[in-house]
Amino acid sequence: MKHLNIGIVGGGFMGLTLALRLSQWGNRVTILESSDQIGGLASPWRLDDISWDRFYHVISLSDLNLRGILRELGLEDSIRWVETKAGFYTAGKFYSMSNAWDFLRFPPLNIAEKLRLGSTIFFGSKIKDGLPLEAIPVEAWLRKWSGSGTYEKIWRPLLKAKLGDAYQRVSAFFIWAYIRRMYQARQTGLKKEMFGYVPGGYAKIIAAFQSKLQQLGAECCVGCPVQEITSSAGQVRVSHGNGSANAFDRVLVTVPSPLIPRICPTLSETELAGYRACEYLGVICSSLLLRRNLGPYYVTNITEEWVPLTGIINFSALLPPEEIGGRYLVYLPKYVLATDDAAFAESDDAIRQRVLTVLQRMYPDFRSEDVLAFQTARARNVMALPTLNYSATIPPAKTSLPGVYVVNSAQITKGVLNINETMNVALAALQWLAEE
Ligand SMILES: Cc1cc2nc3c(=O)[nH]c(=O)nc-3n(C[C@H](O)[C@H](O)[C@H](O)COP(=O)(O)OP(=O)(O)OC[C@H]3O[C@@H](n4cnc5c(N)ncnc54)[C@H](O)[C@@H]3O)c2cc1C
């Protein structure tokens, strides 16, 4: 792939990674991004007077693709690695779950249940290829390896917190991929959880990406929603909301699967049906700037079904308050099905009221005056649900429209959704595209 005129639809990290390599190979690349900035789910926003990630993002030691690209952008050495702790909120109390000692003392489980939970995590982390697990329902796999007691007390509430009732359609691949990622965040030998961030957050990474792409001659068109893609006579035509259009030799579409039938309506019926059938999870995530610290854990997992949150992400466990004017940054995410219109329609005020009431119940000394800023972000199409035999249901990346390829995060089949896996899909696609 050299000296071609290539359009990339979507300026998230998938689009940016493809654009970087394709420009380096000597192609003329144009990114077409609908929103007013590139970065997609990792893009920043303003929260009071700070600019930070709209959705929390950390880097894991094992994120080798991402770290490689940060090296190219001159940012790898600036990553701050921090040893973090994980917690559980269960039966109205917080428990640390950060090392073997915490695990042994964890009261909700008896010793036999702990042994089974520990061995599920340990042996799960040793499985190298999670693909065969796609054929097994997550509940069946967890009940088999962890036992029903541990399943009911720990796994089922965690699955429900993350996936709602959709957990019943999900395969064991999902939990395997999570276990692997969490395990990989732990330094071998020391078994300490380490996560990193670049000072300045993803805003800094995106700015460096943008200037690298500019140096390479790639163009980033923001505020440019693609309306329709058609292909004829060796050219791909991309039309925009504003009535203009571009012609390209190749177009790579990186947007979430549910959006593809709308912008590529002339795909075959089988392809359209494949994209329509792909179920997505979205997220509704409030960011808070607090006067006080919410505790020592980066992630607090929640097993109480009355708490309408997937977890509590205390970003100040990594980001020192001094860097954000002495305040503490907390994210409160709730994952919901992309089709849950009622959840996405809830007003900011209603979410704020509900969430603060929940925090007051969880942290009895929490006061609404502790909240200095509160803002809620929503993203409907975040992650394809890893249903049974998921990878067999993904439509081929090379579409029936000549010159049009779909390379999106729904093609992640080796791990959980994160930027490193997203880049993995991009880099693998580039390999086969180069051989086309
Ligand atoms: C709450 C949350 C927490 C996360 N935490 C982490 C973490 O800690 N670490 C980590 O590595 N990853 C994390 N991730 C995952 C990470 O954000 C994603 O893996 C990554 O951003 C996916 O990039 P993408 O380019 O595939 O998709 P997106 O970022 O969704 O990009 C798609 C782009 O396409 C654009 N688009 C859509 N329709 C059109 C159209 N018609 N025309 C033009 N453009 C269009 C969108 O505006 C968007 O910019 C998190 C995600 C969320 C939501």
The ligand as a Gaussian input file, in Angstrom:
#p B3LYP/6-31G(d) Opt

LIG

0 1
 C      -15.337000       4.477000      30.352000
 C      -14.172000       3.987000      29.528000
 C      -12.972000       3.678000      30.134000
 C      -11.895000       3.222000      29.375000
 N      -10.701000       2.963000      30.015000
 C       -9.644000       2.620000      29.282000
 C       -8.363000       2.471000      29.905000
 O       -8.210000       2.680000      31.117000
 N       -7.318000       2.105000      29.120000
 C       -7.451000       1.881000      27.780000
 O       -6.449000       1.569000      27.117000
 N       -8.657000       2.001000      27.160000
 C       -9.748000       2.361000      27.880000
 N      -10.955000       2.519000      27.256000
 C      -11.134000       2.049000      25.867000
 C      -10.645000       3.025000      24.812000
 O      -11.240000       4.278000      24.991000
 C      -11.005000       2.439000      23.438000
 O      -10.374000       1.189000      23.292000
 C      -10.550000       3.284000      22.251000
 O      -10.712000       4.652000      22.499000
 C      -11.314000       2.851000      20.999000
 O      -10.913000       3.625000      19.896000
 P      -11.674000       3.510000      18.495000
 O      -10.973000       4.395000      17.560000
 O      -11.831000       2.079000      18.119000
 O      -13.155000       4.003000      18.773000
 P      -13.710000       5.470000      19.124000
 O      -12.825000       6.107000      20.125000
 O      -15.155000       5.265000      19.452000
 O      -13.564000       6.267000      17.750000
 C      -14.512000       6.212000      16.725000
 C      -14.563000       7.608000      16.135000
 O      -15.448000       7.604000      15.010000
 C      -16.131000       8.831000      14.986000
 N      -17.332000       8.685000      14.148000
 C      -18.465000       8.005000      14.412000
 N      -19.330000       8.122000      13.373000
 C      -18.716000       8.849000      12.431000
 C      -19.083000       9.308000      11.131000
 N      -20.285000       9.017000      10.595000
 N      -18.203000      10.063000      10.429000
 C      -16.982000      10.394000      10.945000
 N      -16.591000       9.989000      12.177000
 C      -17.442000       9.221000      12.903000
 C      -16.430000       9.084000      16.457000
 O      -16.721000      10.449000      16.705000
 C      -15.112000       8.641000      17.111000
 O      -14.200000       9.710000      17.242000
 C      -12.038000       3.021000      27.991000
 C      -13.260000       3.353000      27.356000
 C      -14.309000       3.844000      28.100000
 C      -15.592000       4.225000      27.446000

